[in-house]
């Protein structure tokens, strides 16, 4: 019953993770390099 909800959450977290990596990695590299 929760499969659709789990898929939506998975896609959401994957999307957020990609955004976080795009936003965080360059900033971290510039800040700590």
Secondary structure by P-SEA (a helix, b strand, c coil): caaaaaaaaaaaaaaaaaaaaaacaaaaaaacc
